[in-house]
Amino acid sequence: MIPAQARKPYSPLTHTGSFVAEAFKHGKAIGAAGDGLGLLRAANLNGSEPGVVTAEWETPMNGFAKDFIRAIAEHRHWDRPQDQVPA
């Protein structure tokens, strides 16, 4: 989960960016909200990938939470393109 008001600047070379890329490669659910969406973009993700759940500031968080819980319940999302992120 990447929270709203996540720390900037975003870079795929930071520890956090590497963590997101590794989680993606391993098929883990990823959730990002508000400013956390910038970290997804830095990891070369756009939020439409399987198991990646996003929410803008204006989005009700209860829908985001339900979608994220569903993504976690699937455990792994192996139908992702593996060459999309460096890890």
C-alpha atoms as a printed R data frame, in Angstrom:
   type eleno elety resid chain resno       x       y       z
1  ATOM     1    CA   MET     A     1   0.000   0.000   0.000
2  ATOM     2    CA   ILE     A     2   1.405   3.363  -1.051
3  ATOM     3    CA   PRO     A     3  -0.385   6.009   1.010
4  ATOM     4    CA   ALA     A     4  -1.623   9.404  -0.026
5  ATOM     5    CA   GLN     A     5   0.989  12.043   0.841
6  ATOM     6    CA   ALA     A     6   3.788   9.567   0.193
7  ATOM     7    CA   ARG     A     7   7.283  11.030   0.268
8  ATOM     8    CA   LYS     A     8   8.683  12.700  -2.875
9  ATOM     9    CA   PRO     A     9  10.720  12.693  -5.105
10 ATOM    10    CA   TYR     A    10   9.786   9.446  -6.757
11 ATOM    11    CA   SER     A    11  12.433   7.443  -8.501
12 ATOM    12    CA   PRO     A    12  12.537   3.806  -9.554
13 ATOM    13    CA   LEU     A    13  16.093   3.738  -8.179
14 ATOM    14    CA   THR     A    14  15.089   4.520  -4.581
15 ATOM    15    CA   HIS     A    15  14.534   1.754  -2.049
16 ATOM    16    CA   THR     A    16  10.798   2.414  -2.185
17 ATOM    17    CA   GLY     A    17  10.733   2.315  -5.979
18 ATOM    18    CA   SER     A    18  12.681  -0.942  -5.931
19 ATOM    19    CA   PHE     A    19  10.262  -2.380  -3.379
20 ATOM    20    CA   VAL     A    20   7.259  -1.549  -5.577
21 ATOM    21    CA   ALA     A    21   8.961  -3.051  -8.643
22 ATOM    22    CA   GLU     A    22   9.840  -6.234  -6.720
23 ATOM    23    CA   ALA     A    23   6.289  -6.542  -5.360
24 ATOM    24    CA   PHE     A    24   4.965  -6.187  -8.916
25 ATOM    25    CA   LYS     A    25   7.359  -8.826 -10.280
26 ATOM    26    CA   HIS     A    26   6.324 -11.225  -7.519
27 ATOM    27    CA   GLY     A    27   2.635 -10.758  -8.327
28 ATOM    28    CA   LYS     A    28   1.729  -9.045  -5.061
29 ATOM    29    CA   ALA     A    29  -1.262  -6.719  -4.755
30 ATOM    30    CA   ILE     A    30  -0.275  -3.042  -4.886
31 ATOM    31    CA   GLY     A    31  -2.476  -0.184  -3.757
32 ATOM    32    CA   ALA     A    32  -1.714   3.505  -4.267
33 ATOM    33    CA   ALA     A    33  -3.745   6.573  -3.375
34 ATOM    34    CA   GLY     A    34  -3.333  10.327  -3.883
35 ATOM    35    CA   ASP     A    35   0.304  11.327  -4.141
36 ATOM    36    CA   GLY     A    36   1.277   7.638  -3.975
37 ATOM    37    CA   LEU     A    37   0.271   7.380  -7.644
38 ATOM    38    CA   GLY     A    38   3.500   9.189  -8.522
39 ATOM    39    CA   LEU     A    39   5.481   6.283  -7.120
40 ATOM    40    CA   LEU     A    40   3.580   3.895  -9.381
41 ATOM    41    CA   ARG     A    41   4.484   6.022 -12.391
42 ATOM    42    CA   ALA     A    42   8.126   6.092 -11.274
43 ATOM    43    CA   ALA     A    43   8.022   2.280 -11.201
44 ATOM    44    CA   ASN     A    44   6.668   2.331 -14.785
45 ATOM    45    CA   LEU     A    45   3.150   1.311 -13.717
46 ATOM    46    CA   ASN     A    46  -0.043   3.109 -14.705
47 ATOM    47    CA   GLY     A    47  -2.520   1.496 -12.309
48 ATOM    48    CA   SER     A    48  -4.395  -0.577 -14.882
49 ATOM    49    CA   GLU     A    49  -2.302  -3.695 -14.347
50 ATOM    50    CA   PRO     A    50  -3.906  -6.762 -12.718
51 ATOM    51    CA   GLY     A    51  -3.785  -6.506  -8.922
52 ATOM    52    CA   VAL     A    52  -2.842  -2.812  -8.913
53 ATOM    53    CA   VAL     A    53  -5.527  -0.703  -7.222
54 ATOM    54    CA   THR     A    54  -5.501   3.094  -7.309
55 ATOM    55    CA   ALA     A    55  -7.516   6.037  -6.032
56 ATOM    56    CA   GLU     A    56  -7.299   9.764  -6.672
57 ATOM    57    CA   TRP     A    57  -7.922  12.259  -3.874
58 ATOM    58    CA   GLU     A    58 -11.556  12.652  -4.970
59 ATOM    59    CA   THR     A    59 -12.272   8.894  -4.965
60 ATOM    60    CA   PRO     A    60 -14.190   7.500  -1.981
61 ATOM    61    CA   MET     A    61 -11.728   5.351  -0.023
62 ATOM    62    CA   ASN     A    62 -14.316   2.700   0.889
63 ATOM    63    CA   GLY     A    63 -14.438   1.527  -2.752
64 ATOM    64    CA   PHE     A    64 -10.645   1.591  -2.914
65 ATOM    65    CA   ALA     A    65 -10.403  -0.468   0.275
66 ATOM    66    CA   LYS     A    66 -12.834  -3.111  -1.022
67 ATOM    67    CA   ASP     A    67 -10.958  -3.391  -4.335
68 ATOM    68    CA   PHE     A    68  -7.607  -3.627  -2.534
69 ATOM    69    CA   ILE     A    69  -8.892  -6.349  -0.205
70 ATOM    70    CA   ARG     A    70 -10.102  -8.317  -3.256
71 ATOM    71    CA   ALA     A    71  -6.672  -7.930  -4.870
72 ATOM    72    CA   ILE     A    72  -4.946  -9.149  -1.700
73 ATOM    73    CA   ALA     A    73  -7.346 -12.101  -1.456
74 ATOM    74    CA   GLU     A    74  -6.146 -13.346  -4.849
75 ATOM    75    CA   HIS     A    75  -2.677 -13.618  -3.263
76 ATOM    76    CA   ARG     A    76  -0.658 -13.379  -6.503
77 ATOM    77    CA   HIS     A    77  -1.360 -11.830  -9.891
78 ATOM    78    CA   TRP     A    78   0.722 -13.872 -12.332
79 ATOM    79    CA   ASP     A    79  -1.036 -12.489 -15.411
80 ATOM    80    CA   ARG     A    80   1.073  -9.308 -15.321
81 ATOM    81    CA   PRO     A    81   3.592  -8.412 -18.028
82 ATOM    82    CA   GLN     A    82   6.938  -9.269 -16.436
83 ATOM    83    CA   ASP     A    83   9.074  -7.069 -18.679
84 ATOM    84    CA   GLN     A    84   7.224  -3.901 -17.663
85 ATOM    85    CA   VAL     A    85   9.329  -3.052 -14.623
86 ATOM    86    CA   PRO     A    86  13.023  -3.497 -13.846
87 ATOM    87    CA   ALA     A    87  13.631  -5.774 -10.868
